[in-house]
Amino acid sequence: MSEDKTDLPDRLSLDPHSPHFNEDILKRGVGIRFNGQEKTNVEEYCVSEGWIRVSAGRSRDRYGNPMTLKLKGKVEPYIEAKYGEGQVPEREAGDASEG
């Protein structure tokens, strides 16, 4: 993984109406490790305060935004590697094995 924590902000949000939204960084692909586990449903994070907001299932508020839960712990954002940068794509489920 090509980690460079200096170019990731302390706080980032997926909500375009948030002041912490940054489309350029999100296009590159940001991954979150929370307490040592990979999280894929993170809506917003803050490294200095040590929390993430995750979507709570398919629930929506009255404005149509996803309902979120705030979880506290160690937050580690990183730039996700793209295929061709050290990753090998997984075999599809229907592939027959040789031998």
LUMLUM-553399 format. One line per field, with one value per atom (N, C-alpha, C): chain; x negated, y negated, z; residue number from 0. Coordinates in steps of 0.001 Angstrom, whole numbers, always signed. Last residue first. Layout:
chain <- c(A | ...)
u <- c(X | ...)
v <- c(Y | ...)
w <- c(Z | ...)
resi <- c(NUM | ...)
//
This chain:
chain <- c(A | A | A | A | A | A | A | A | A | A | A | A | A | A | A | A | A | A | A | A | A | A | A | A | A | A | A | A | A | A | A | A | A | A | A | A | A | A | A | A | A | A | A | A | A | A | A | A | A | A | A | A | A | A | A | A | A | A | A | A | A | A | A | A | A | A | A | A | A | A | A | A | A | A | A | A | A | A | A | A | A | A | A | A | A | A | A | A | A | A | A | A | A | A | A | A | A | A | A | A | A | A | A | A | A | A | A | A | A | A | A | A | A | A | A | A | A | A | A | A | A | A | A | A | A | A | A | A | A | A | A | A | A | A | A | A | A | A | A | A | A | A | A | A | A | A | A | A | A | A | A | A | A | A | A | A | A | A | A | A | A | A | A | A | A | A | A | A | A | A | A | A | A | A | A | A | A | A | A | A | A | A | A | A | A | A | A | A | A | A | A | A | A | A | A | A | A | A | A | A | A | A | A | A | A | A | A | A | A | A | A | A | A | A | A | A | A | A | A | A | A | A | A | A | A | A | A | A | A | A | A | A | A | A | A | A | A | A | A | A | A | A | A | A | A | A | A | A | A | A | A | A | A | A | A | A | A | A | A | A | A | A | A | A | A | A | A | A | A | A | A | A | A | A | A | A | A | A | A | A | A | A | A | A | A | A | A | A | A | A | A | A | A | A | A | A | A)
u <- c(+5771 | +5170 | +6082 | +7192 | +6405 | +5904 | +10567 | +9179 | +8461 | +12735 | +12366 | +10897 | +14615 | +13400 | +13122 | +16771 | +17058 | +15820 | +15748 | +16288 | +16502 | +12620 | +14070 | +14567 | +9752 | +10397 | +11898 | +8731 | +9157 | +9811 | +5906 | +7355 | +7697 | +3266 | +3644 | +5147 | +1419 | +2572 | +2825 | -639 | -947 | +229 | +899 | -70 | -314 | +2854 | +1639 | +564 | +5550 | +5032 | +3848 | +4542 | +5339 | +4763 | +4745 | +3957 | +4895 | +6120 | +6238 | +5398 | +4604 | +4986 | +5003 | +5995 | +4923 | +5492 | +6598 | +6953 | +5742 | +7254 | +6087 | +6550 | +8320 | +8672 | +7389 | +9277 | +8119 | +8475 | +12501 | +11366 | +10228 | +16040 | +14776 | +13699 | +18684 | +17862 | +16522 | +21880 | +20538 | +19785 | +24035 | +23598 | +22186 | +26615 | +25240 | +25054 | +28876 | +28703 | +27307 | +28482 | +28370 | +28219 | +31046 | +29647 | +29563 | +33657 | +33154 | +31691 | +34698 | +34181 | +33608 | +35332 | +36444 | +36001 | +32926 | +33599 | +34665 | +32940 | +32768 | +33460 | +31427 | +32275 | +31926 | +29972 | +30608 | +31502 | +27261 | +28152 | +28708 | +26013 | +26738 | +27743 | +22746 | +24170 | +24801 | +20493 | +20831 | +22328 | +18025 | +19482 | +19734 | +15338 | +15859 | +17376 | +12765 | +14100 | +14381 | +10579 | +10660 | +12058 | +9814 | +10790 | +11038 | +7978 | +7552 | +8511 | +9507 | +8359 | +8014 | +12721 | +11863 | +10735 | +14972 | +14002 | +13291 | +17962 | +17144 | +16148 | +18944 | +19506 | +18624 | +17875 | +17598 | +18145 | +17958 | +19205 | +19052 | +15659 | +16056 | +17307 | +12783 | +14195 | +14524 | +10544 | +10923 | +12416 | +9247 | +10128 | +10466 | +7798 | +7129 | +7980 | +9566 | +9152 | +8569 | +10089 | +10624 | +10359 | +8946 | +8706 | +9142 | +10271 | +10216 | +9954 | +9269 | +9668 | +9512 | +10083 | +9605 | +10149 | +9560 | +9895 | +9267 | +9459 | +8262 | +8527 | +11867 | +11683 | +10477 | +11425 | +12309 | +12176 | +9833 | +9260 | +10112 | +11698 | +10426 | +9798 | +13817 | +14028 | +12724 | +14287 | +13212 | +13252 | +16092 | +16151 | +15029 | +16423 | +15267 | +15252 | +18822 | +17617 | +16349 | +21331 | +20465 | +19279 | +22671 | +23083 | +22207 | +21732 | +21331 | +21722 | +20477 | +21644 | +21215 | +18217 | +18771 | +19938 | +15471 | +16869 | +17275 | +12691 | +13197 | +14603 | +9961 | +11384 | +11886 | +7313 | +7657 | +9103 | +6570 | +6996 | +7303 | +3589 | +4969 | +5366 | +920 | +1840 | +3304 | -386 | -492 | +507 | -273 | +731 | +677 | -581 | -1158 | -141 | -1114 | -550 | -1309 | -491 | -1239 | -619 | -841 | +0 | -877)
v <- c(+28911 | +30018 | +31027 | +25679 | +26587 | +27727 | +24792 | +24890 | +25916 | +22570 | +23945 | +23980 | +19822 | +20319 | +21747 | +18700 | +19726 | +20303 | +16641 | +17833 | +18977 | +15309 | +15298 | +16626 | +14508 | +15321 | +15249 | +11111 | +12427 | +13171 | +9377 | +9543 | +10979 | +8323 | +9328 | +9515 | +5335 | +6162 | +7139 | +3714 | +4697 | +5577 | +2049 | +1485 | +2473 | +3285 | +2995 | +2385 | +1630 | +2829 | +2447 | -746 | -362 | +925 | -1154 | -816 | -395 | -3875 | -2504 | -2312 | -5734 | -5753 | -4313 | -5712 | -5462 | -5554 | -6381 | -6495 | -6218 | -5031 | -5082 | -5179 | -5527 | -5717 | -5867 | -3939 | -4370 | -4380 | -5147 | -4233 | -4807 | -5251 | -5842 | -4774 | -5808 | -4843 | -5477 | -6815 | -7345 | -6342 | -5902 | -5662 | -6200 | -7312 | -6927 | -6693 | -7052 | -7173 | -6652 | -8776 | -7558 | -7867 | -11132 | -10825 | -9548 | -11924 | -10917 | -10573 | -13481 | -14179 | -13218 | -11843 | -12450 | -13233 | -9140 | -10175 | -10837 | -5561 | -6926 | -7914 | -2324 | -3367 | -4739 | -145 | -869 | -1991 | -340 | +435 | -396 | -3013 | -2056 | -1308 | -3953 | -3888 | -2755 | -5483 | -4394 | -4377 | -7721 | -7579 | -6509 | -7540 | -7386 | -7359 | -9133 | -8575 | -8423 | -10776 | -9337 | -8762 | -13373 | -13096 | -11603 | -13079 | -13720 | -13450 | -11833 | -11165 | -11751 | -11303 | -12347 | -11647 | -10525 | -10177 | -11412 | -9229 | -10374 | -9886 | -6773 | -7987 | -9210 | -3524 | -4760 | -5953 | -843 | -1603 | -2914 | +605 | +185 | -675 | +1073 | +675 | +144 | +3391 | +2655 | +2340 | +3028 | +3714 | +2792 | +1518 | +2632 | +3394 | -537 | +434 | +1693 | -857 | -1301 | -211 | -2066 | -992 | -1527 | -3044 | -3326 | -2031 | -4471 | -3343 | -3717 | -6349 | -6402 | -5190 | -7336 | -6134 | -6167 | -9498 | -8653 | -7358 | -10751 | -10109 | -9173 | -11946 | -10782 | -10044 | -14129 | -13060 | -11798 | -15633 | -15221 | -14060 | -16235 | -15319 | -14800 | -16534 | -16861 | -15838 | -17810 | -17038 | -17495 | -19337 | -18439 | -17526 | -20656 | -21463 | -20607 | -18760 | -18943 | -19851 | -18134 | -19356 | -19674 | -15633 | -16824 | -18142 | -13285 | -14130 | -15401 | -12002 | -11643 | -12527 | -13725 | -13292 | -12943 | -13930 | -13803 | -13231 | -15262 | -14937 | -14944 | -15575 | -15065 | -14601 | -14514 | -15478 | -14790 | -13253 | -12992 | -13971 | -13702 | -14319 | -14004 | -12319 | -13768 | -14422 | -9615 | -10218 | -11738 | -7569 | -8884 | -9678 | -4324 | -5173 | -6485 | -2195 | -3441 | -4412 | +1188 | +0 | -1238)
w <- c(-12325 | -11606 | -11220 | -11793 | -12603 | -11726 | -11138 | -10720 | -11577 | -12824 | -12510 | -12123 | -11679 | -12309 | -11870 | -10344 | -11331 | -12011 | -8739 | -8092 | -9077 | -9946 | -9860 | -9332 | -8048 | -9069 | -8864 | -7402 | -6952 | -8101 | -8732 | -8637 | -8251 | -6758 | -7738 | -7627 | -6317 | -5995 | -7120 | -7183 | -6161 | -5772 | -8904 | -7966 | -6831 | -10280 | -11023 | -10140 | -8762 | -9426 | -10294 | -6196 | -7359 | -7944 | -2672 | -3863 | -4974 | -854 | -1332 | -2586 | +1638 | +227 | -256 | +4963 | +4011 | +2601 | +8476 | +7054 | +6171 | +11388 | +10508 | +9052 | +14671 | +13255 | +12447 | +17594 | +16809 | +15327 | +18750 | +18765 | +17940 | +18678 | +19107 | +19188 | +16406 | +17123 | +17453 | +15823 | +16061 | +16928 | +13186 | +14557 | +14690 | +11079 | +11391 | +12882 | +8372 | +9827 | +10148 | +5252 | +6050 | +7544 | +4278 | +4559 | +5395 | +4012 | +3089 | +3262 | +5942 | +4762 | +3730 | +8042 | +7302 | +6069 | +7612 | +8394 | +7523 | +7120 | +6615 | +7546 | +7263 | +7854 | +7291 | +6585 | +5481 | +5982 | +8903 | +8042 | +6907 | +9679 | +10514 | +9656 | +8677 | +8384 | +9191 | +10996 | +10084 | +9860 | +11766 | +11646 | +10594 | +14125 | +12769 | +12846 | +16147 | +15907 | +14424 | +17250 | +17368 | +17214 | +16967 | +18009 | +18186 | +14857 | +16104 | +17255 | +12784 | +13372 | +14736 | +11917 | +12491 | +13236 | +9167 | +10208 | +10715 | +7662 | +8069 | +9112 | +6832 | +6224 | +6500 | +6235 | +6961 | +6180 | +5468 | +5528 | +6291 | +5657 | +4317 | +4321 | +7629 | +7597 | +6210 | +8993 | +7786 | +7833 | +12290 | +11345 | +10182 | +14118 | +13460 | +12460 | +14801 | +15825 | +15187 | +11478 | +12762 | +13790 | +8530 | +9482 | +10835 | +5467 | +6901 | +7656 | +2312 | +3147 | +4606 | -458 | +919 | +1662 | -3615 | -2852 | -1469 | -5273 | -5206 | -4457 | -4755 | -6056 | -6050 | -2271 | -2337 | -3669 | -2990 | -2166 | -2259 | -4474 | -5069 | -4303 | -2710 | -3832 | -4417 | +497 | -447 | -1580 | +3253 | +2017 | +1091 | +5467 | +5463 | +4239 | +5401 | +5145 | +5063 | +3628 | +4798 | +4453 | +1355 | +2039 | +3257 | +515 | -239 | +426 | +2722 | +2475 | +1735 | +3481 | +2172 | +1772 | +5070 | +5030 | +3608 | +7262 | +5906 | +5949 | +9073 | +9064 | +7621 | +8468 | +9790 | +9830 | +5048 | +6074 | +7400 | +3617 | +4029 | +5130 | +3213 | +2264 | +2567 | +5208 | +5218 | +4264 | +4911 | +5788 | +5773 | +2585 | +2784 | +3588 | +1445 | +2501 | +2563 | -747 | -789 | +219 | +0 | +0 | +0)
resi <- c(98 | 98 | 98 | 97 | 97 | 97 | 96 | 96 | 96 | 95 | 95 | 95 | 94 | 94 | 94 | 93 | 93 | 93 | 92 | 92 | 92 | 91 | 91 | 91 | 90 | 90 | 90 | 89 | 89 | 89 | 88 | 88 | 88 | 87 | 87 | 87 | 86 | 86 | 86 | 85 | 85 | 85 | 84 | 84 | 84 | 83 | 83 | 83 | 82 | 82 | 82 | 81 | 81 | 81 | 80 | 80 | 80 | 79 | 79 | 79 | 78 | 78 | 78 | 77 | 77 | 77 | 76 | 76 | 76 | 75 | 75 | 75 | 74 | 74 | 74 | 73 | 73 | 73 | 72 | 72 | 72 | 71 | 71 | 71 | 70 | 70 | 70 | 69 | 69 | 69 | 68 | 68 | 68 | 67 | 67 | 67 | 66 | 66 | 66 | 65 | 65 | 65 | 64 | 64 | 64 | 63 | 63 | 63 | 62 | 62 | 62 | 61 | 61 | 61 | 60 | 60 | 60 | 59 | 59 | 59 | 58 | 58 | 58 | 57 | 57 | 57 | 56 | 56 | 56 | 55 | 55 | 55 | 54 | 54 | 54 | 53 | 53 | 53 | 52 | 52 | 52 | 51 | 51 | 51 | 50 | 50 | 50 | 49 | 49 | 49 | 48 | 48 | 48 | 47 | 47 | 47 | 46 | 46 | 46 | 45 | 45 | 45 | 44 | 44 | 44 | 43 | 43 | 43 | 42 | 42 | 42 | 41 | 41 | 41 | 40 | 40 | 40 | 39 | 39 | 39 | 38 | 38 | 38 | 37 | 37 | 37 | 36 | 36 | 36 | 35 | 35 | 35 | 34 | 34 | 34 | 33 | 33 | 33 | 32 | 32 | 32 | 31 | 31 | 31 | 30 | 30 | 30 | 29 | 29 | 29 | 28 | 28 | 28 | 27 | 27 | 27 | 26 | 26 | 26 | 25 | 25 | 25 | 24 | 24 | 24 | 23 | 23 | 23 | 22 | 22 | 22 | 21 | 21 | 21 | 20 | 20 | 20 | 19 | 19 | 19 | 18 | 18 | 18 | 17 | 17 | 17 | 16 | 16 | 16 | 15 | 15 | 15 | 14 | 14 | 14 | 13 | 13 | 13 | 12 | 12 | 12 | 11 | 11 | 11 | 10 | 10 | 10 | 9 | 9 | 9 | 8 | 8 | 8 | 7 | 7 | 7 | 6 | 6 | 6 | 5 | 5 | 5 | 4 | 4 | 4 | 3 | 3 | 3 | 2 | 2 | 2 | 1 | 1 | 1 | 0 | 0 | 0)
//
